[in-house]
Amino acid sequence: MQVSVDTTSQIERRIKVQVPAAEVDEAVAARLKDAAKNVRMDGFRKGKVPMSVIRQRYGRGVRDEVVGEVMRERYVRAISEHELNPAGYPQIEATVNEAGKDLEFTATLEIYPEVELSSIEGTEVERPVVEVTEADVDEMIDTLRKQNAGWEEVERAAEEGDQVKIDFQGFLGDEPFEGGSAEGHELVIGSGSFIPGFEEQLIGAKAGEEKELKVTFPEDYQAEQLAGQEATFKVKVHAVKGQALPEVDAEFVEKFGVEDGDLDKFRAEVKKNMTREATQAVDNRVKQQVLEALKKVNDIPVPQALVQQETEGLKRQAAQQFGLGEDFDVSQLPDELFAEQAKSRVQVGLLLAEVIKANELAASDDEIKAKVEELAQQYQDPQQVVEYYMSNDQLKTQVQSAILEEKAVDVLLEQASVKDVEMSYQEALAAAQQQGEADAEGEEAEAESQGEEPQGEEKQA
């Protein structure tokens, strides 16, 4: 077997292989002879069909089968001998495939890039310092009350945040339009569920009143016949309801897992959850800054095969997130929505793998269990979660990867200049989200600067 390897780019190789004709022809002849033992044809006994007839009828198919096997086997041998590390499957094509001639084929493949890590030394990283105060806890409890609020009728005029029960009918000029009417509709003023201008005009309305509302449909409204049109809605208000917030009593706190209804325990649990959320927000903000710096100083080529794999994974995540069902064909989702995000993830993954390798980072079984126990605190039965994770090798591997990523970020953080910045709980959560949005916008800008279409964004709170 003769092999030559051409470098066509930093991460692409083209292998040319030549296999002696005798090896292929003998393998084809042996396969035909073996097949002839079981061939049945009219006018011949089983196994007595002449080889000339066998070769004429089955020769092409058998040769294609043998050549396919030979090319795959010689490809594997070639990448092993030349110590190539493929990133995905190759494109294999026979260039000479005739009986009596040496078999020649080419295999084009992408390989993992060789990474020589550049330090992020000099990068300034802002690390929020957050303390969850009692006022933050009070605010969170008020939010929980609103989430569990009911509605009760009031005799006053409607205000922002109230629920109104209305009949309405929409008109373009004097003509009612299709889909513009309803009876007994319950609308929360300020929810933004109706077109702009509709809900605001219901502020001040009282039960029993009839109102005429003037609105203009947005230019990009989904119903083309209404887009940009001025319309009139005739509305009758049947009832105005205000939020009835529940009391923070034993019955209320029992809904959140505090079985004995102890209010102090409830506040402590709320504060613990908020502290965990704040810690995650801080860690995410720091990690995002570190990883962006790492990508910036290590602009490595990314194998398209890995980007495609990651794209498929993001599609499946999106389908699951939007409840499209297990039978949904993710190929219906366009690649371009996910490609830039996938490319960024692959680049980060390759760089972090090199950081882990260079620093010989590892995650012990005790560390994995401790991490699982930490994650399990978010659930009602933590011990059950721990047992489930620790008995599932795939989930344990995911946790191990998360630990290694955290350790890699810590190593990189030592290279950076860290500036502690005091933030409130709300500021820390908002800052983490803004950082994620800024990173996504940065990916889009980079894609545009390279002449690519902007892709989907990744937001992480």
N, C-alpha and C positions, 0 to 999 in steps of 0.2 A: 504494500500500500504506500503510495506517495502522497504526502500532505504538504501544502503550503498555506501560510496564514498571512493575509493582507490586512493592514490597519487602515480602515476607511474613515474613521473618526476617533475621537478620544475613547468612545465607549462602543464602537461598532467594529466587528471583525468579519472578514470574509474568508472562509476556509475552502480551499480547493482540494479535492480528494480524487485519486485515481486508483481504481481497483483492477487487478489483472483480469482479462477476459475469461481465462480458464476457470478462475474461482467462481465467477457468476454463472457461466455456462454450465459448469458441472453441477452447481446447486440447482439450477433450473431443470437439468436433465434428471437429476435424482428425484426432484419433486414431481415431475411428470410421470416417471416410472412408478413412483409410489401411488400416484393418483390413478394410474391405469389399472391397478389391481381391482378397483371397485367400480370402474366405469361400465355402465350398461348401455348398449346401442343396438338398434334393430339390425338383425343379420349376424350378430356376433354374440358368443357366449360371454358371461361376466369374466372380465380379466383377460380376454383374448382379442380385444380391439387393437389393431396395428398401431405402433407408435407414431407412424406418419399421420394417421387420422387423429390420434390424441394430440399430437403437436399442433396440427392445423386448427383443431377446435379449441384447445385450452392453452396453447403455448403463450399467447399474448398476456392472458390474465395471470398465468402462473409466473411469467417473467416479471410482470409488474409487482406481484406480491413478493417475490424473492428480492427484487431490486430495492423495494421499500424497506424490507428488513435489513438488507446489507447496508443501505445508506444510514439508517438509524444507528446500527451497531458501530459502523466506522466513524460516524459523527461523535458518538460517545467516546470512542477510543482516541480520536483526534484531540478533543478538548481536554481529555485527561493527560495525554502526552505533552500538550503545550500549556498545561496549567491555566486554562481559561475558566473563568467563573461566570457562567451565563446568567443573565437576568431575564428569565422568560424563555419561551420556546423559539427555536430557530426557523428560518425559512429555508427549506431544502429543495433544491431543484436539480434534476439530472440534466446534464448538458450533452452527454454522449451515452446512449443506451441502446446498443445494437448487438445482436449475437456476433461473436467473433471479434468484437472490439472491446478495448478496456473501458470499463464503466467510469465515467467522470461525472462528478456532481459538485455543486457549491452549496455551502451552508452559510447563511448570513445571520449573525446573532449580535445581540447587545450584551455587554458584560458590565459587571459592577464597576463603578469608577474607582480608581486609586485615589484615596483621600489623604492629603497631607494637611492636617488641621492647622489653621491659623488661629492665634489667640485672640480673644475678645478684650484683651487688656486695653484699658483706656475708656471702655464703654461705661457710661453713667447709667445706673439703674436706680429708679425710685422705688423704695420699699415702704408701702403704707404701714403706719403703726396705728392700730385701731383698738379702742376700748369700747365695749358695749356697755352703755350707761343704763341706769334705771329708766331714764326718759325714753331711751330707745326701746326698752322692754314695754313701757306703757304704750308707745306708738304701735308696736307690733301687736299687742293685745287688742288695741282699738281696730287694727286691720282685721284681726281674726273675728272680732265682733261684727264688723261690716260684712265679712264673708258669710257669716251665719245669720245675718239679719233677716227678719221677715218684713212684711208690708202691712200697714194698717191705714184705713181711710182717715183723711183729715178734712176739716171744713175750710181751711185756709186756701189761698191761691197757690198754684204749683210753683215750686222752686227747683233750682238746679239739683239734680240727684233724686228728685221725686219720680214716682211711677204714675203715669196717667193711662187710664183706660179710654180708648177713643174709637170712633168710627171715622173713616175718612174716604174721600173720593177725589181723584186728581183730574184736572181739565187742562187741555191745550186750547186756549180760546174758550169756546162754548162747548167743545166736544170732550166727553170723558175719554181717557185713553186706557188701553188694556193693561191690566196688572197694577193699576193705580188706586185700588180701593180695598178696604178691609173693614170688618166689623169686630168690635170687642178687642182690638189690638192693645196689648199692654206694652208701653214704651217708657224706658227710663230716660229722662231728660239729661242730656250730656253724655249719653252712651256712644253717640256718633254712629248709630245704626241706620239713621235716615240721612238723606242728602243734606248738604250744608244749608243752614238757614231754617230748616223745618223745626227742629227741636227747640231752638232758641225762641221762636215765636210762641211757643206754648207756655213759656214762663209767665206767670201772672194769671193764667187761665184757672177757672173754677169749675167744679162739677156742675153740669147742666148747661154750660155755655156752648155756643156755637161760634166758630172762628173761621175766617177766610185767610189762608196763608199764601203769600207770594214767594215763589222760589225759582231759582234757575238751575237746571241740571248741569253738572260738570261737562266740559267739552269731551272728556274721555269716558263718559258714562257708557256702560256696557250695552245698553239698548240704544242702537244708533239713531232710531227715530226720535229719541228724547234728548240725545246729547246736545248741550248748548241751548236747549229750548226753555223759554219762560213758561211756568205752569202755575196754576192756582189749585190749592187743596181746600175743600170744604170739610171742616172737622167739627165733630160733636164730642165734647168731653163728658164722659159718664162718671168718672171718679178720679180723685186725686189721692194718692197714697204716699205716705212718708215712711222712711225706714224705721223699723222697730228694732232697735239694738238689744240683744239679750244682755241680761245682767251677768257680771262675772261672779258666778256663784258655784256651788259644788256641782250642780247639774251641768253647767257650762263646761267646767274643766274636765269632767268625766269623759266628755266627747273627745278629749285629746289624750286619753290614755292614763290620766291620773285617777285611778279607780277609787281612792278614798276621798276625792274631792277637795284635797288640801290645797289652798290657794298659794301658799308659800312654795310648795313643791311644783305647782304649775308654773309660777314665775321663774323658778330655778331651771325648769326644763326648757322654757321658752328662751331664757338667756343662754343656756348651753347650746341650743340649736342655732341661735343667732351668732354665737361666738364661733361655732364650727363653720357656719356659712361665711363669716367675715374672714376666717383663716383661709378658707378655700379661695375666696376672692383675692386676697393678698398673694397667695401662692400662685394663682393663675396670672395675675398682673406681672409679678416678678418673672415667672416662667416665660410669658409672652415676650417680654423685653429681652430676656437672655437669648431666646431662640431666634428672634429677629436679628439680634447682633451677630449670632453665630452664622446665620444664612448670609448676612451682608458681607462678612469677611471670608466666607467659604462658598464662592459661587461655583459649585460643582455641576458637571453635566448630569442629567437625570435620565435613566433608561425609560423610554416610552412604554416598554412592556410593564414596568412597575407602576407607571402613572395610570395605565389602563386598568390594571388590577385594582388600584386604589379608587379609581373612578367608579368601577362596578360596585365596590364596597359602599361608597358614598350614596350611590343610587339606591342600594338596598336599605340603607339607613333612612334615606328620605322617604321611601315608600312605607317603611314601618312607622316613621314619625307622623305621616299624614294619614295613617290608617287605611292604606290602599289594599291591604290583604295579602296573604301569602301567595295567592295565584296571580298577582299582578305581574305583568311582563315588564321588568325594569328597563328593557331595551327601548321602550317607548319614551323614556326620559332622555333628552339630548345630552350627549357627552359634554358639550361646551359649557353647560351649567355647572359642571363639577371639575373640569379639567385643571383649572389653575389652582384650585384648592387642593386637588389630588397631587399636583406637582409639588406644591409647597410641603405637603405632608411627607411625600417620599424624600424630598431633599433633607428635611429635618430628621427623618428616620435614619437615613444613611449617615448623617453627621453625628447623631447621638450614638449610633452603633459604634462609630469610630472612637468617640469619647469613652464609651463603656469599655471597649477593647483596650485602648491605650492606657487606661487607668485601672484595668483589671478589676472592674466593679462586679459585685455579685450580690445576690439576695438569698439569705439563708431561709430554711423552713420556719424558723422562729420569727423572722422578720415578716415573712408572708402571712403567718397566722396573726401577728400583731396588727398588720395592715387590714386584714379581713375583719378582725374584731373592731377596729376603728370604723370601718365602713358599715358594719352591722348595727352600730348604735343608732342609725337612722331608722331602723325598722322596729316593729312592735315586739318581735321575738328574736332578739339578737343571736341567741345561742343556736336557734334553728338555721339562721343565715350562715353562721360560722361553719356549722356541720355540713351544710349544702356546698359551700365553696370549697372546703378542705377535702371533700370527697369527689370533687370534679377537677380532673387534671387540666382541662381547657381553661376553666375559670382561674385556677391557681396560676397558670402560665400568664394570664392577663394581668393578674395582680403582681406577679414577678416583674413583668415588663414595666408596670407603673412605678414600682419601687426603683428599678434601675434607671428609669427616666428621671425620677426625683434626685437620685444620687448624681447623675450626670449633670443636671442643672446646678446642683450644689457645687460641683467641681468647677463649672464654668463661672458661677457667681463669685468664686474666690479670685478670678481673674479681673473682675469688673470693679468699678468704683461704686459702692452702694451708699445711697443717700436716704436716710430714714425721714419720712414725711408723715406728720401726724394728720390723721383723717378721722372723720366721724364714720359711723357704721354705714350710713346712706352714701356718703362720699366714696367710701371704699368700693361698695358694690357698683356705683355708677362709673367709677374710674376703670374698674376691671372690664366693664362692658364697652366703654369708650375705647379702651386699648384694643379690644378684639375687633371693633368696627374699624379703627384706624389701620390695623394690620391688614384687614380684608381690602380696604381701599388702596393700601399700598401695593397689594398684589395686583389689583386691577390696573393701577397706574403703571406698574412695571410691565404688565402684559401689553398695555397700549403703547408704551415706549418701544417695545420690541415688534410693533406692527401687528399685534394679536388683538383679537376681540376681548373686551373685559369679560371675566368669568364670574361664576357665582361666588358669594362671599361667605365667610365663616364667622359666626358670632359666638363668643363664649363669654358667659357672665361669670 
